[in-house]
Structure formats: structure tokens, C-alpha cells
Amino acid sequence: MKTTIYSQHFDHTEWLSKLNFYKDELHVLNGRLEEITKKNNHKDFLRDVEHFQNQFMIQEKNIQDLSHVVKASEKMVKNEIAAHPVASDHRKKEVTSKEKDMVESFEKHFNALRVEFKDFAAKWM
């Protein structure tokens, strides 16, 4: 698929904004987990707490890795603009959907984790 360089830049900006949102949300979810942990100490509860702590760390790492991929792609776009500034506003370039697929997959998994945590929080509050 071909798209304009500015369209690619827009996508990168949008994805990075989403990833920053999810990073902030992880901070909120961690705070909520700490709050719930202070009120409970049941054996099953503590096993679930460890599960969510691990999942939150994994998602934070996924955000970092995905941000790195998107930023590297954005750097290539900026280099293309710098190399050909006159033609960059109308020239189309072949793109892969790799980053888009990665962001969509991350969002799907993050949203499933969010629902799972919501159910957990409702059970133990």
C-alpha cells in the first residue's frame, strides 16, 4: 500500500499518543492494585495480585518496545522529508502495516487485561 509521508507521520504521532495514554493508564491501574492490596490478604487474592503485577510489567515493556519501533519508523520519515523536502507533501511511499498491526495487537491485549483487572477489582473491593 502506498501513502503520503505526512500520512505516515500522522499515524506515528497518533500511535505514540495512544502508547503514552496506555502508559499513564498502567500507572493508574498499579495505584488501584496497591489500594486493593492494602485491604486484602487472602491466598487466592495474593496469587491474582502477583499475576497483575507481572502483566503490568509486561505491558510496560511492550509499550517501551513498541514506542521504540514507531519512533525508529518516524525517524526514517523525517529523514525522507529532509532529503526531499519539496516532494514530500505529495509523494507517496510504500508502507507496511507492521507498526499498525503491532499497535492494534497491543491495544487488543491491553483492553483484555483492563477488563480482567476490572473484574478482579470488583471482586475484591
VOTI-216898 format. One record per atom (N, C-alpha, C, O): residue number from 1; residue in one letter; chain; atom name; y negated, x, z negated. Coordinates in nm, 2 decimals, m for minus. Example, Ala and Ser with C-alpha at 12.3 -4.5 7.8 and 13.67 -1.06 7.14 Angstrom:
<recs>
1  A  A  N  0.57  1.32  m0.78
1  A  A  CA  0.45  1.23  m0.78
1  A  A  C  0.33  1.32  m0.78
1  A  A  O  0.33  1.42  m0.85
2  S  A  N  0.22  1.28  m0.71
2  S  A  CA  0.11  1.37  m0.71
2  S  A  C  0.00  1.29  m0.79
2  S  A  O  m0.11  1.34  m0.80
</recs>
This chain:
<recs>
1  M  A  N  0.12  0.08  0.00
1  M  A  CA  0.00  0.00  0.00
1  M  A  C  m0.12  0.09  0.00
1  M  A  O  m0.13  0.19  m0.07
2  K  A  N  m0.22  0.05  0.07
2  K  A  CA  m0.35  0.12  0.08
2  K  A  C  m0.46  0.04  0.01
2  K  A  O  m0.46  m0.08  0.01
3  T  A  N  m0.54  0.11  m0.06
3  T  A  CA  m0.65  0.05  m0.13
3  T  A  C  m0.77  0.15  m0.14
3  T  A  O  m0.75  0.27  m0.11
4  T  A  N  m0.89  0.10  m0.17
4  T  A  CA  m1.00  0.19  m0.17
4  T  A  C  m1.00  0.28  m0.30
4  T  A  O  m0.93  0.25  m0.40
5  I  A  N  m1.06  0.39  m0.29
5  I  A  CA  m1.07  0.48  m0.40
5  I  A  C  m1.14  0.41  m0.52
5  I  A  O  m1.10  0.43  m0.64
6  Y  A  N  m1.24  0.33  m0.49
6  Y  A  CA  m1.31  0.27  m0.60
6  Y  A  C  m1.22  0.16  m0.67
6  Y  A  O  m1.24  0.13  m0.79
7  S  A  N  m1.14  0.10  m0.59
7  S  A  CA  m1.04  0.00  m0.65
7  S  A  C  m0.94  0.08  m0.74
7  S  A  O  m0.91  0.02  m0.85
8  Q  A  N  m0.90  0.19  m0.70
8  Q  A  CA  m0.82  0.27  m0.79
8  Q  A  C  m0.89  0.31  m0.92
8  Q  A  O  m0.83  0.30  m1.03
9  H  A  N  m1.01  0.35  m0.90
9  H  A  CA  m1.09  0.38  m1.02
9  H  A  C  m1.11  0.26  m1.11
9  H  A  O  m1.09  0.27  m1.24
10  F  A  N  m1.13  0.14  m1.06
10  F  A  CA  m1.14  0.02  m1.14
10  F  A  C  m1.01  0.00  m1.21
10  F  A  O  m1.01  m0.03  m1.33
11  D  A  N  m0.90  0.01  m1.14
11  D  A  CA  m0.77  m0.01  m1.21
11  D  A  C  m0.75  0.09  m1.33
11  D  A  O  m0.71  0.05  m1.43
12  H  A  N  m0.78  0.22  m1.30
12  H  A  CA  m0.77  0.32  m1.41
12  H  A  C  m0.85  0.28  m1.53
12  H  A  O  m0.81  0.29  m1.64
13  T  A  N  m0.97  0.24  m1.50
13  T  A  CA  m1.07  0.20  m1.61
13  T  A  C  m1.01  0.08  m1.69
13  T  A  O  m1.01  0.08  m1.81
14  E  A  N  m0.96  m0.01  m1.62
14  E  A  CA  m0.90  m0.13  m1.68
14  E  A  C  m0.78  m0.10  m1.77
14  E  A  O  m0.77  m0.14  m1.88
15  W  A  N  m0.69  m0.01  m1.71
15  W  A  CA  m0.57  0.03  m1.79
15  W  A  C  m0.60  0.11  m1.91
15  W  A  O  m0.55  0.08  m2.02
16  L  A  N  m0.70  0.20  m1.90
16  L  A  CA  m0.74  0.28  m2.02
16  L  A  C  m0.80  0.19  m2.12
16  L  A  O  m0.78  0.21  m2.24
17  S  A  N  m0.88  0.09  m2.08
17  S  A  CA  m0.94  0.00  m2.17
17  S  A  C  m0.83  m0.08  m2.25
17  S  A  O  m0.83  m0.10  m2.37
18  K  A  N  m0.73  m0.13  m2.17
18  K  A  CA  m0.62  m0.20  m2.23
18  K  A  C  m0.54  m0.11  m2.33
18  K  A  O  m0.51  m0.16  m2.44
19  L  A  N  m0.52  0.01  m2.30
19  L  A  CA  m0.44  0.10  m2.38
19  L  A  C  m0.52  0.13  m2.51
19  L  A  O  m0.47  0.14  m2.62
20  N  A  N  m0.66  0.14  m2.50
20  N  A  CA  m0.74  0.15  m2.62
20  N  A  C  m0.73  0.03  m2.71
20  N  A  O  m0.73  0.04  m2.83
21  F  A  N  m0.73  m0.09  m2.65
21  F  A  CA  m0.71  m0.21  m2.72
21  F  A  C  m0.58  m0.21  m2.80
21  F  A  O  m0.58  m0.24  m2.92
22  Y  A  N  m0.47  m0.17  m2.73
22  Y  A  CA  m0.34  m0.17  m2.80
22  Y  A  C  m0.34  m0.07  m2.91
22  Y  A  O  m0.27  m0.09  m3.01
23  K  A  N  m0.40  0.04  m2.89
23  K  A  CA  m0.41  0.15  m2.99
23  K  A  C  m0.48  0.09  m3.12
23  K  A  O  m0.43  0.11  m3.23
24  D  A  N  m0.59  0.02  m3.10
24  D  A  CA  m0.66  m0.05  m3.21
24  D  A  C  m0.57  m0.15  m3.27
24  D  A  O  m0.57  m0.17  m3.40
25  E  A  N  m0.50  m0.23  m3.19
25  E  A  CA  m0.41  m0.33  m3.25
25  E  A  C  m0.30  m0.27  m3.33
25  E  A  O  m0.26  m0.32  m3.43
26  L  A  N  m0.25  m0.15  m3.29
26  L  A  CA  m0.14  m0.09  m3.37
26  L  A  C  m0.20  m0.05  m3.51
26  L  A  O  m0.13  m0.06  m3.61
27  H  A  N  m0.32  m0.01  m3.51
27  H  A  CA  m0.39  0.02  m3.64
27  H  A  C  m0.39  m0.10  m3.73
27  H  A  O  m0.36  m0.09  m3.85
28  V  A  N  m0.43  m0.22  m3.67
28  V  A  CA  m0.43  m0.34  m3.74
28  V  A  C  m0.29  m0.38  m3.79
28  V  A  O  m0.27  m0.42  m3.91
29  L  A  N  m0.19  m0.37  m3.70
29  L  A  CA  m0.05  m0.40  m3.74
29  L  A  C  0.00  m0.31  m3.85
29  L  A  O  0.07  m0.36  m3.94
30  N  A  N  m0.03  m0.18  m3.84
30  N  A  CA  0.01  m0.09  m3.95
30  N  A  C  m0.06  m0.13  m4.09
30  N  A  O  0.01  m0.13  m4.19
31  G  A  N  m0.18  m0.17  m4.08
31  G  A  CA  m0.25  m0.22  m4.20
31  G  A  C  m0.19  m0.34  m4.26
31  G  A  O  m0.17  m0.35  m4.38
32  R  A  N  m0.15  m0.43  m4.17
32  R  A  CA  m0.08  m0.55  m4.21
32  R  A  C  0.05  m0.52  m4.27
32  R  A  O  0.09  m0.58  m4.37
33  L  A  N  0.13  m0.43  m4.21
33  L  A  CA  0.26  m0.39  m4.27
33  L  A  C  0.24  m0.33  m4.41
33  L  A  O  0.32  m0.36  m4.49
34  E  A  N  0.14  m0.24  m4.43
34  E  A  CA  0.11  m0.19  m4.56
34  E  A  C  0.09  m0.30  m4.66
34  E  A  O  0.13  m0.29  m4.77
35  E  A  N  0.01  m0.39  m4.62
35  E  A  CA  m0.03  m0.51  m4.71
35  E  A  C  0.10  m0.58  m4.75
35  E  A  O  0.11  m0.62  m4.87
36  I  A  N  0.18  m0.61  m4.65
36  I  A  CA  0.31  m0.69  m4.68
36  I  A  C  0.40  m0.60  m4.77
36  I  A  O  0.47  m0.66  m4.86
37  T  A  N  0.40  m0.47  m4.74
37  T  A  CA  0.49  m0.38  m4.82
37  T  A  C  0.46  m0.38  m4.97
37  T  A  O  0.55  m0.37  m5.05
38  K  A  N  0.33  m0.39  m5.00
38  K  A  CA  0.29  m0.39  m5.14
38  K  A  C  0.34  m0.51  m5.22
38  K  A  O  0.35  m0.50  m5.34
39  K  A  N  0.37  m0.61  m5.14
39  K  A  CA  0.41  m0.74  m5.21
39  K  A  C  0.57  m0.76  m5.21
39  K  A  O  0.61  m0.85  m5.27
40  N  A  N  0.64  m0.67  m5.15
40  N  A  CA  0.79  m0.69  m5.14
40  N  A  C  0.86  m0.56  m5.16
40  N  A  O  0.81  m0.45  m5.13
41  N  A  N  0.99  m0.57  m5.20
41  N  A  CA  1.07  m0.45  m5.21
41  N  A  C  1.22  m0.49  m5.20
41  N  A  O  1.31  m0.41  m5.24
42  H  A  N  1.25  m0.60  m5.14
42  H  A  CA  1.39  m0.64  m5.11
42  H  A  C  1.45  m0.55  m5.01
42  H  A  O  1.39  m0.49  m4.93
43  K  A  N  1.58  m0.52  m5.03
43  K  A  CA  1.66  m0.43  m4.95
43  K  A  C  1.64  m0.46  m4.80
43  K  A  O  1.61  m0.37  m4.72
44  D  A  N  1.66  m0.58  m4.76
44  D  A  CA  1.65  m0.62  m4.62
44  D  A  C  1.51  m0.60  m4.57
44  D  A  O  1.48  m0.56  m4.46
45  F  A  N  1.42  m0.63  m4.66
45  F  A  CA  1.27  m0.61  m4.62
45  F  A  C  1.24  m0.46  m4.59
45  F  A  O  1.18  m0.43  m4.49
46  L  A  N  1.29  m0.37  m4.68
46  L  A  CA  1.26  m0.23  m4.66
46  L  A  C  1.32  m0.18  m4.53
46  L  A  O  1.27  m0.09  m4.47
47  R  A  N  1.44  m0.23  m4.49
47  R  A  CA  1.50  m0.19  m4.37
47  R  A  C  1.41  m0.23  m4.25
47  R  A  O  1.39  m0.15  m4.15
48  D  A  N  1.36  m0.35  m4.26
48  D  A  CA  1.27  m0.40  m4.15
48  D  A  C  1.14  m0.32  m4.15
48  D  A  O  1.08  m0.30  m4.04
49  V  A  N  1.09  m0.29  m4.26
49  V  A  CA  0.97  m0.21  m4.27
49  V  A  C  0.99  m0.08  m4.19
49  V  A  O  0.90  m0.03  m4.11
50  E  A  N  1.10  m0.01  m4.22
50  E  A  CA  1.13  0.12  m4.15
50  E  A  C  1.14  0.09  m4.00
50  E  A  O  1.09  0.18  m3.92
51  H  A  N  1.20  m0.01  m3.96
51  H  A  CA  1.21  m0.05  m3.82
51  H  A  C  1.07  m0.06  m3.76
51  H  A  O  1.04  0.00  m3.65
52  F  A  N  0.98  m0.13  m3.82
52  F  A  CA  0.84  m0.15  m3.76
52  F  A  C  0.76  m0.02  m3.77
52  F  A  O  0.69  0.01  m3.68
53  Q  A  N  0.78  0.06  m3.87
53  Q  A  CA  0.71  0.19  m3.88
53  Q  A  C  0.75  0.28  m3.76
53  Q  A  O  0.67  0.34  m3.70
54  N  A  N  0.88  0.28  m3.73
54  N  A  CA  0.93  0.36  m3.62
54  N  A  C  0.88  0.30  m3.49
54  N  A  O  0.84  0.38  m3.40
55  Q  A  N  0.89  0.17  m3.47
55  Q  A  CA  0.84  0.11  m3.35
55  Q  A  C  0.69  0.14  m3.33
55  Q  A  O  0.65  0.16  m3.21
56  F  A  N  0.61  0.13  m3.43
56  F  A  CA  0.47  0.15  m3.42
56  F  A  C  0.44  0.30  m3.38
56  F  A  O  0.35  0.33  m3.30
57  M  A  N  0.52  0.39  m3.43
57  M  A  CA  0.50  0.53  m3.39
57  M  A  C  0.54  0.55  m3.25
57  M  A  O  0.48  0.63  m3.18
58  I  A  N  0.65  0.49  m3.21
58  I  A  CA  0.70  0.50  m3.07
58  I  A  C  0.59  0.44  m2.97
58  I  A  O  0.56  0.50  m2.87
59  Q  A  N  0.53  0.33  m3.01
59  Q  A  CA  0.43  0.27  m2.92
59  Q  A  C  0.30  0.35  m2.92
59  Q  A  O  0.24  0.36  m2.82
60  E  A  N  0.27  0.41  m3.03
60  E  A  CA  0.15  0.50  m3.03
60  E  A  C  0.18  0.62  m2.94
60  E  A  O  0.09  0.66  m2.86
61  K  A  N  0.30  0.68  m2.94
61  K  A  CA  0.33  0.79  m2.85
61  K  A  C  0.33  0.74  m2.70
61  K  A  O  0.28  0.81  m2.61
62  N  A  N  0.38  0.62  m2.68
62  N  A  CA  0.38  0.56  m2.54
62  N  A  C  0.24  0.54  m2.49
62  N  A  O  0.21  0.57  m2.38
63  I  A  N  0.15  0.50  m2.58
63  I  A  CA  0.01  0.49  m2.54
63  I  A  C  m0.05  0.62  m2.50
63  I  A  O  m0.12  0.63  m2.40
64  Q  A  N  m0.02  0.72  m2.58
64  Q  A  CA  m0.07  0.86  m2.56
64  Q  A  C  m0.02  0.91  m2.42
64  Q  A  O  m0.10  0.96  m2.34
65  D  A  N  0.11  0.89  m2.40
65  D  A  CA  0.17  0.94  m2.28
65  D  A  C  0.12  0.87  m2.15
65  D  A  O  0.08  0.93  m2.05
66  L  A  N  0.11  0.74  m2.17
66  L  A  CA  0.06  0.65  m2.06
66  L  A  C  m0.09  0.68  m2.03
66  L  A  O  m0.13  0.69  m1.91
67  S  A  N  m0.17  0.70  m2.13
67  S  A  CA  m0.31  0.74  m2.11
67  S  A  C  m0.32  0.87  m2.04
67  S  A  O  m0.41  0.88  m1.95
68  H  A  N  m0.24  0.96  m2.07
68  H  A  CA  m0.24  1.09  m2.00
68  H  A  C  m0.21  1.08  m1.85
68  H  A  O  m0.27  1.14  m1.77
69  V  A  N  m0.11  0.99  m1.82
69  V  A  CA  m0.07  0.97  m1.68
69  V  A  C  m0.19  0.91  m1.60
69  V  A  O  m0.22  0.95  m1.49
70  V  A  N  m0.25  0.81  m1.66
70  V  A  CA  m0.36  0.74  m1.60
70  V  A  C  m0.48  0.83  m1.58
70  V  A  O  m0.55  0.83  m1.48
71  K  A  N  m0.51  0.91  m1.69
71  K  A  CA  m0.62  1.00  m1.68
71  K  A  C  m0.60  1.11  m1.57
71  K  A  O  m0.69  1.15  m1.50
72  A  A  N  m0.48  1.15  m1.56
72  A  A  CA  m0.45  1.25  m1.45
72  A  A  C  m0.47  1.19  m1.31
72  A  A  O  m0.52  1.25  m1.22
73  S  A  N  m0.43  1.06  m1.30
73  S  A  CA  m0.45  0.99  m1.17
73  S  A  C  m0.59  0.97  m1.15
73  S  A  O  m0.64  0.99  m1.03
74  E  A  N  m0.67  0.94  m1.25
74  E  A  CA  m0.81  0.92  m1.24
74  E  A  C  m0.88  1.05  m1.20
74  E  A  O  m0.98  1.05  m1.12
75  K  A  N  m0.83  1.16  m1.25
75  K  A  CA  m0.89  1.29  m1.22
75  K  A  C  m0.87  1.32  m1.07
75  K  A  O  m0.96  1.37  m1.00
76  M  A  N  m0.76  1.28  m1.01
76  M  A  CA  m0.73  1.30  m0.87
76  M  A  C  m0.83  1.21  m0.79
76  M  A  O  m0.88  1.26  m0.68
77  V  A  N  m0.86  1.09  m0.84
77  V  A  CA  m0.95  1.01  m0.77
77  V  A  C  m1.09  1.07  m0.77
77  V  A  O  m1.16  1.07  m0.67
78  K  A  N  m1.13  1.12  m0.88
78  K  A  CA  m1.26  1.18  m0.89
78  K  A  C  m1.28  1.30  m0.81
78  K  A  O  m1.38  1.33  m0.75
79  N  A  N  m1.17  1.38  m0.80
79  N  A  CA  m1.17  1.50  m0.71
79  N  A  C  m1.18  1.45  m0.56
79  N  A  O  m1.25  1.52  m0.49
80  E  A  N  m1.12  1.35  m0.53
80  E  A  CA  m1.12  1.29  m0.39
80  E  A  C  m1.27  1.25  m0.36
80  E  A  O  m1.32  1.27  m0.25
81  I  A  N  m1.33  1.18  m0.45
81  I  A  CA  m1.47  1.14  m0.44
81  I  A  C  m1.56  1.26  m0.42
81  I  A  O  m1.65  1.26  m0.33
82  A  A  N  m1.54  1.36  m0.51
82  A  A  CA  m1.62  1.48  m0.50
82  A  A  C  m1.60  1.55  m0.37
82  A  A  O  m1.70  1.61  m0.31
83  A  A  N  m1.48  1.55  m0.32
83  A  A  CA  m1.45  1.63  m0.19
83  A  A  C  m1.51  1.55  m0.07
83  A  A  O  m1.54  1.61  0.03
84  H  A  N  m1.51  1.42  m0.08
84  H  A  CA  m1.56  1.34  0.04
84  H  A  C  m1.65  1.22  m0.01
84  H  A  O  m1.61  1.11  0.00
85  P  A  N  m1.76  1.26  m0.06
85  P  A  CA  m1.85  1.15  m0.12
85  P  A  C  m1.90  1.05  m0.02
85  P  A  O  m1.91  0.93  m0.06
86  V  A  N  m1.92  1.08  0.10
86  V  A  CA  m1.98  0.99  0.20
86  V  A  C  m1.87  0.88  0.23
86  V  A  O  m1.91  0.76  0.24
87  A  A  N  m1.75  0.92  0.25
87  A  A  CA  m1.65  0.83  0.30
87  A  A  C  m1.58  0.76  0.19
87  A  A  O  m1.49  0.67  0.21
88  S  A  N  m1.60  0.79  0.06
88  S  A  CA  m1.52  0.74  m0.05
88  S  A  C  m1.54  0.59  m0.07
88  S  A  O  m1.45  0.53  m0.13
89  D  A  N  m1.65  0.53  m0.03
89  D  A  CA  m1.67  0.39  m0.06
89  D  A  C  m1.60  0.30  0.03
89  D  A  O  m1.59  0.18  0.00
90  H  A  N  m1.55  0.35  0.15
90  H  A  CA  m1.49  0.26  0.24
90  H  A  C  m1.35  0.31  0.29
90  H  A  O  m1.27  0.24  0.35
91  R  A  N  m1.32  0.43  0.25
91  R  A  CA  m1.19  0.49  0.29
91  R  A  C  m1.08  0.44  0.21
91  R  A  O  m1.09  0.42  0.08
92  K  A  N  m0.97  0.41  0.27
92  K  A  CA  m0.85  0.37  0.19
92  K  A  C  m0.75  0.48  0.18
92  K  A  O  m0.74  0.56  0.27
93  K  A  N  m0.68  0.47  0.07
93  K  A  CA  m0.58  0.58  0.05
93  K  A  C  m0.45  0.51  0.00
93  K  A  O  m0.45  0.41  m0.07
94  E  A  N  m0.34  0.57  0.04
94  E  A  CA  m0.21  0.52  0.00
94  E  A  C  m0.19  0.54  m0.15
94  E  A  O  m0.22  0.65  m0.20
95  V  A  N  m0.15  0.44  m0.22
95  V  A  CA  m0.12  0.45  m0.36
95  V  A  C  0.02  0.40  m0.39
95  V  A  O  0.08  0.32  m0.32
96  T  A  N  0.07  0.45  m0.50
96  T  A  CA  0.20  0.40  m0.55
96  T  A  C  0.17  0.30  m0.67
96  T  A  O  0.06  0.30  m0.72
97  S  A  N  0.26  0.22  m0.70
97  S  A  CA  0.24  0.13  m0.81
97  S  A  C  0.30  0.19  m0.94
97  S  A  O  0.32  0.11  m1.04
98  K  A  N  0.32  0.32  m0.95
98  K  A  CA  0.38  0.38  m1.07
98  K  A  C  0.30  0.35  m1.19
98  K  A  O  0.36  0.30  m1.29
99  E  A  N  0.17  0.38  m1.19
99  E  A  CA  0.09  0.36  m1.31
99  E  A  C  0.09  0.21  m1.35
99  E  A  O  0.10  0.17  m1.47
100  K  A  N  0.07  0.13  m1.25
100  K  A  CA  0.06  m0.02  m1.27
100  K  A  C  0.19  m0.07  m1.33
100  K  A  O  0.19  m0.14  m1.43
101  D  A  N  0.31  m0.02  m1.28
101  D  A  CA  0.44  m0.06  m1.33
101  D  A  C  0.45  m0.01  m1.48
101  D  A  O  0.51  m0.09  m1.56
102  M  A  N  0.41  0.11  m1.50
102  M  A  CA  0.42  0.16  m1.64
102  M  A  C  0.34  0.08  m1.74
102  M  A  O  0.38  0.05  m1.85
103  V  A  N  0.21  0.05  m1.70
103  V  A  CA  0.13  m0.03  m1.79
103  V  A  C  0.19  m0.17  m1.81
103  V  A  O  0.19  m0.21  m1.92
104  E  A  N  0.23  m0.23  m1.71
104  E  A  CA  0.29  m0.36  m1.72
104  E  A  C  0.42  m0.36  m1.81
104  E  A  O  0.44  m0.45  m1.89
105  S  A  N  0.50  m0.26  m1.79
105  S  A  CA  0.62  m0.25  m1.87
105  S  A  C  0.58  m0.22  m2.02
105  S  A  O  0.64  m0.28  m2.11
106  F  A  N  0.48  m0.14  m2.04
106  F  A  CA  0.44  m0.11  m2.18
106  F  A  C  0.39  m0.24  m2.24
106  F  A  O  0.42  m0.28  m2.35
107  E  A  N  0.30  m0.32  m2.17
107  E  A  CA  0.25  m0.44  m2.22
107  E  A  C  0.36  m0.54  m2.26
107  E  A  O  0.36  m0.61  m2.36
108  K  A  N  0.46  m0.55  m2.17
108  K  A  CA  0.57  m0.64  m2.20
108  K  A  C  0.64  m0.60  m2.33
108  K  A  O  0.67  m0.69  m2.41
109  H  A  N  0.67  m0.48  m2.35
109  H  A  CA  0.74  m0.43  m2.47
109  H  A  C  0.65  m0.44  m2.59
109  H  A  O  0.70  m0.48  m2.70
110  F  A  N  0.52  m0.41  m2.57
110  F  A  CA  0.43  m0.43  m2.69
110  F  A  C  0.42  m0.57  m2.73
110  F  A  O  0.42  m0.60  m2.85
111  N  A  N  0.41  m0.66  m2.64
111  N  A  CA  0.39  m0.80  m2.67
111  N  A  C  0.52  m0.86  m2.74
111  N  A  O  0.51  m0.94  m2.83
112  A  A  N  0.64  m0.81  m2.70
112  A  A  CA  0.76  m0.85  m2.76
112  A  A  C  0.76  m0.80  m2.91
112  A  A  O  0.80  m0.87  m3.00
113  L  A  N  0.71  m0.67  m2.93
113  L  A  CA  0.71  m0.62  m3.06
113  L  A  C  0.61  m0.70  m3.15
113  L  A  O  0.63  m0.72  m3.26
114  R  A  N  0.50  m0.73  m3.09
114  R  A  CA  0.40  m0.81  m3.16
114  R  A  C  0.46  m0.95  m3.21
114  R  A  O  0.44  m0.99  m3.32
115  V  A  N  0.53  m1.01  m3.12
115  V  A  CA  0.60  m1.14  m3.16
115  V  A  C  0.70  m1.12  m3.27
115  V  A  O  0.70  m1.19  m3.37
116  E  A  N  0.78  m1.01  m3.26
116  E  A  CA  0.88  m0.98  m3.36
116  E  A  C  0.81  m0.95  m3.49
116  E  A  O  0.86  m1.00  m3.60
117  F  A  N  0.70  m0.88  m3.49
117  F  A  CA  0.63  m0.85  m3.61
117  F  A  C  0.57  m0.97  m3.67
117  F  A  O  0.57  m0.99  m3.80
118  K  A  N  0.51  m1.06  m3.59
118  K  A  CA  0.46  m1.18  m3.64
118  K  A  C  0.56  m1.27  m3.71
118  K  A  O  0.53  m1.32  m3.82
119  D  A  N  0.68  m1.27  m3.66
119  D  A  CA  0.79  m1.35  m3.72
119  D  A  C  0.83  m1.28  m3.86
119  D  A  O  0.85  m1.35  m3.96
120  F  A  N  0.83  m1.15  m3.86
120  F  A  CA  0.86  m1.07  m3.98
120  F  A  C  0.76  m1.10  m4.09
120  F  A  O  0.79  m1.13  m4.20
121  A  A  N  0.63  m1.09  m4.05
121  A  A  CA  0.52  m1.11  m4.14
121  A  A  C  0.52  m1.26  m4.20
121  A  A  O  0.50  m1.28  m4.32
122  A  A  N  0.55  m1.35  m4.11
122  A  A  CA  0.56  m1.49  m4.16
122  A  A  C  0.67  m1.51  m4.26
122  A  A  O  0.66  m1.58  m4.36
123  K  A  N  0.78  m1.44  m4.24
123  K  A  CA  0.90  m1.45  m4.33
123  K  A  C  0.87  m1.39  m4.47
123  K  A  O  0.91  m1.45  m4.57
124  W  A  N  0.79  m1.28  m4.47
124  W  A  CA  0.78  m1.21  m4.60
124  W  A  C  0.64  m1.23  m4.67
124  W  A  O  0.62  m1.17  m4.77
125  M  A  N  0.56  m1.31  m4.61
125  M  A  CA  0.43  m1.33  m4.68
125  M  A  C  0.43  m1.45  m4.77
125  M  A  O  0.33  m1.48  m4.84
</recs>
